[in-house]
Amino acid sequence: LLFGMATYMTVPMVAWMRHRGHGWLPCVEMSAAMYVPTFGALALLEAGVLGDAHAAMAVQHVVMFPAMFGVMLLRRGEYSAHEPA
């Protein structure tokens, strides 16, 4: 469920980023910002820290936003210009 959700969000995001002229490295970095929280939430679920898949999905989504924002801050020029650098 969580891996599928990350995939369903990442594939169109990468397609849109490529359409907008971003290179593969920024696409991979942004994809990692979406999958790393997914693997973390799955690990917490498997460890019994989270009660169910819905709690894991909440953690996944809450952590994704700051992770993606962090990637954007690291590559500020890539995401703040009208045309990617």
Secondary structure by P-SEA (a helix, b strand, c coil): caaaaaaaaaaaaaaaaaaacccaaaaaaaaaaaaaaaaaaaaaaaacccccaaaaaaaaaaaaaaaaaaaaaaacccccccccc
